[in-house]
Structure formats: C-alpha cells, structure tokens
Amino acid sequence: MNFALRVKMLKPSPTLSISAKANALKAEGRDIIGFGAGEPDFDTPEHIKEAAIAAIKAGFTKYTAVAGIDELKDAIIQKLQKENGLSYKRAEIVVSSGAKHSLYNIAQVLFEKGDEVIIPGPYWVSYTDIVQLAEATPVIIETGEESGFKVSPDDLEKAMTKRTKAVIFNSPCNPTGATYSESEIRALAEVIASRDVIVISDDIYEKILYDDQIFFNMANVDEELKRKTIVVNGVSKTYAMTGWRIGYAAGSQDIMSQVANIQSQNTSNATSISQKASVAALMGKQDEVFIMVEEFRKRRDYIVSRLNAIEGVRCSKPAGSFYVFPNLSGFYGRRSFMGKKVSGSDSITEYLLEEANVAVVPGAAFGDDRHVRISYATSMANIEKGMNRIADALAKLD
C-alpha cells in the first residue's frame, strides 16, 4: 500500500505509546509504575458528572452547532474575562474535541508550505507533527537547565525570519514545567510586536501553578498583542476531564470562523454531553481544583528531592504543570549487568522499564535527549515506590 507522504512522516505519540506498552505489561502481570501519562489521577468532580448525567436524561444527545453550544461559549467568555481579563464574543470562540484538536485546526487554517513556526524546546511532542501536517516547518529554539528551560528575547529575535508565521508558547510547559512570569512575557512581546506574527498560547496547564506563580500570557500584554494571539485551553488537566475531550480556542473572528469551517469537515461538533459537563466545570465551584493542585505540589516537592538525591541525576523544580524533566545524561555510556550499553534517553527509558518496572518518557521525544519526562499525576504511594526503583536501577549501571 502506498500511503500519503503526510502519513509516512508522522510519528506515533510517544507518550501514548509508552502508556500502551506499560498497560500491556501490566496485563501480563508485571507490577508497572506508570510515570508516562499526562493525566490527573483524580476523579472528575461529582457536580461535573452530575451535569453530564442530567444532559443525558434530558435527551441532550444530538448534534450541536459546530463551534459549540452558546451556553458553553458564554461560560468560556466569562472565564476568560473573570480570570484572565480578556474580552471575547461568541463568534471568537470555537469549542473542539480537546485542546490538541484546537491546535490541529488552527494549524490547518494558518500554515502552509514555506511557513516557519517557532517552537521553544523542549516542547510537547505533538507540536512539531501538527505543524508538519500543515506542510510548514517547525523551527526549534533549544533551551536548557541553565535558562530554566525558557526562551530569551534574544533567542526569539535570532529565530525570526521573513518566513515566520507563528510562535507557539506553552506556559506552564509540558515537559519541563517552566513558567514565564509577566515580565518575561512582556520582554518577548517586544520582539513580536513589530512583526506580522501570530502567537498561539497553549494555556492548558494554566491552573496548575506553584509557589505563588501568577498566570500571564501574550494576550494580556495589550490589545495589539491580543489581536495577534490565539488562546488555546481546555478542561482536561484542570478538572481531571481528559476523557471528556473538550478544548477551546479564542481569537480574532476572521481566524476563528475559518477554524470552525475546518472543524465542520473533520469532526463537526464536540460531544454534546461533554459540552454540558464543561459548563458545570467552568461555572461551578472550584474547590477541588485547589485541592488537586496542592496535592500536586506535595508530590512535586517529594519527587524533585528524591531525584536530586540520586548521584548523577539533576532535576530542576518546575513552577507549574505536573511533570519533572530530570537530566540522566550522566548515565549515558554505562552498561547494565547484562552488558547492554545505555546510549540516550530512549535506551535509558527501555532500561528503567525492563529493570525497574517503571515507565517514563524519553526526552528525545520532546527535543532534548539528555532528559526523561516523569509525570507525577499519580499517587504518592506510586511515586515513592517508583523513586525507590529508579534509584536502585540507576545504581546498578556500571
């Protein structure tokens, strides 16, 4: 079978692949600790589930408007106004089947062959593929521990060319947890302000912040930057609603109308029941969000402490999200007791799975082979057991 070129260049999601492999080993009876999935282990709050059940009982199970029901759009508008100080109209909002779907739709509307899209690295695994599926070219700005995994204005300036169509910002960041302050965002905005460049602000981890961090994105800078910015968010991470598949985008009406057109030909509307549940999520009580984030903070503090206590491991303390991105490159070149050499993040990931029964994601998938990503969106009991196993396994490398 001769497949389309776009399929041949596409890579399967490594995070989903790792989770699938871990689940397969669990099914075989292996006691696997899964640090791969970016999925809160908390249950969806009861009032959200009750709203979905009420929608089903009321027969709200038919098609809706492609871009989302007005009730959910209004909830999104109210959320953006109240929490972010950003004003939008219904025509400037499109609800999709997850934030990934929103990003895909935006790329299909905006990018084409010859365009360049700047992506700070390390980056979420799907950004590059989404850009390439639109026939554009990802331009990666590499960062590291010394900069807190953050791009400087000078870095951004150097990456800009006449072909630059957009910049994707993700703060807090997956996989590093790096979070930009207001002053850092404003400094980057000065580079963008004079250029005809679109900003795609992936805010999916907006609420998962620690240490008195205050969320700020490019649209908050001024009205001109707001006009250039498309805000992408969703309910998956904040409300433990990953399987409900609701994301949304907010931006200028001319862009969002085309995003709705694209969506009309790929999925049509997002699930009607999930839309009703998302209204309850955004408009209802937020107590459980704060409880969840506080628990994540405790896990973060513990896991960073444990990792840095392992000789040869370096791990920055993330300011947001629920991931750590430890540097394990000090173990590269060593051999296991079976004589197999560890040569990079892929092989050390394989070693930890086989030797320690712990699933992590190789940093190469995020654009930095020196690291692995560990999700602490799992119980403290699992984290304690997993850290013990990782420490023991790394100590065995010679």
C-alpha angles and dihedrals in degrees: 000000000000106000126200115272091243089062093048092056094044119104122207113248104271093207091055091043092053091048091049092050092048091050091049090053090048088053088055090056100262116143097233123180106210116213093157109085122084091215128119111241091216121103120250107267115265097241089057093050090047090054090054092049090049090051091053092048090049090054094247090152103112135096117294132197109299095243095046140276117299091238091061093042089053090050090051091048091050092047093050092047097045100039103027105025091236124136123211139163127227091257089059095058128079122183115208141177094276134327090276089060090050091053092047092051092049092051092050090052098045111028134069141155112311095028122118123211119197116221122181111226142261084051140177107277097242099054096081094045093047089053093046092049086061087053092246126126123250113223110201122207105203119219133174147192092284091065095038086252089290131134118236124217088250091053090051094046092053092050094053119101135164087267095057108122102168148356122220116213123187115185121193084034133224115239104015104035088229110161126196119224123222092258092050092050091048091051091052090045090062089063092050099040097079095045134078092239129134121226119214107198112198102199099168093127093044096124097043099085133136141197096033093302113166119213117239130164138186094266089062093062098079142312093275092055090044089056090054095044130086111199115212121192142138146181099257103095102027097050101027089249102134094136094048090072104214123147131152142198130209123196146116115329095240091058097039093051088059091046087056090049092053091047091051088065100043111036108346108209127003114249110299095219093049090051091057090047090051091055088058090047095053098037100035133079116307099201095111091053090060091046091051094048092049089053090049089052092055090049091048093052092049098045094046090050093049094047094049089050089064111092109242096023126108120189128177118215108246119225093209148005120045101272137096122202107203122189109237097166090113087075096053112114093030123115134228122234086265089060095249113144121231106223107165146339094297093055095043088050089052090047093052091049095049099036102031103024088234123133118211130157121251115246090225087075088062095044100264118090093187093073145050127212120236120189115211092193088117135082124294088239090058091045093052092048092044094050091051090052094046092049092050094046095049091048089059093060110103 
